[in-house]
């Protein structure tokens, strides 16, 4: 086991000299073997090794026995121990989740808290047997390829040195090194789904293939390479498909199904939504046929006018009106509105004047000081400069294919229902700069970050 675990550490670059590692230590055979293994590497890597133990308060005296055993083992190997007592059953009822899931959430929260405090990596004692059971568990739930990749050897700051060692190999290692360990009595009940797989399914499969766990480990490694490749293709595809109006439908339709499905997953995750298979299939359909899919309250995937986008249709708080009063800089709706004076001679030499700046320059003398910055209202009309037409702002937004969820966030400068300037569109005909204009002002809006600094326009 030692050589296999060390090979795993080296293959996945789990440890570096002078690392600090905190072990999730239950006192079972797997975690005792992990503790002994990492203590054996202390000198080689100049490691600082600590341990975390959680008393879930689910097994009464047995849980207290495990806690005492863990404390004794840590004393024996001079490993600092951090212990948490958690009412997992009571907490699971509060959170309305299973005790199994609640216990896992509490464990990893404590691991992360301790690791942050110690500036350490987290080492868990997951094995090839755990990996095989996880793959079978995910298979029964209908997981996709990512779920069938099993338990990753490394995830963020979590390392799993024993992930290629079977449970039998670990128990043999404990026997060889005279390592005592405790056994959780709930491991032998079929109350939990994973226990049913361990006690009833795995023995049957190991009769068919005695090396079943190793076979699954090899499969998950190869499958992970495939999944990683598809992920890379999907990220590149999304980047190349992205436009200012959304993701190009014509480009998305060129993607292989596997890449398109992964791209859809990434898009959903970008909007804090984890899609199920049914969501992925529905979004794939609208990529080819247009339409909309509701993912959760007010979050939609919309395929329209040649573009796919995620639309948050939550009600938008109405922006309060901000009176201009001749100010040069205003902060409105997470944007900095800047009104800069421009030399008229430079302006009228249009070859040297940026087109975007030209469309956002106003004749300052035509702007009433009572004009306000606000978002759209019913009845707003606008005469785009150079088009010799007047139309409602609503129709203009539709004509310009501005997504519905963005329309109530667009800032404009208005005098009653007459619109002088619209962010991203430009100035009105009446208030544009003429040859006779003496006072010219360039108006621009840039996003500001959380610190109030300016970002890109």
Secondary structure, DSSP 4 states (H G I P E B T S, - for coil): -HHHHHHHHHHTT---TT-EEEEE--SSHHHHHHHHHHHHTHHHHT-EEEEEEEE-SSSTHHHHHHHHHHHHHHHHTT-EEEEEE--HHHHHHHHTS-HHHHHHHHHHHHHHHHHHHHT-EEE----HHHHHHHHHHHHHTT--TTGGG-S-SEETTEE-TTTTS-HHHHHHHHHHTT------GGGGSSSSHHHHIIIIIHHHHHHH-TTHHHHHHHHHHHHHHHHHHHHHHHHHHHHHHEETTEEEHHHHTTS-HHHHHHHHHHHHHHTT----HHHHHHHHHHHHH-EEEEEETTEEEEEETTEEEEEE-PPPPPPPPEE-TT-SEEEETTEEEEEEEE-HHHHH-GGGS-HHHHHTEEEGGGS-TT-EEE---TT-EE-BTTT---EEHHHHHHHTT--HHHHTT--EEEETTEEEEETTTEEBTTTB--TT---EEEEEEEEB-TTS-B---
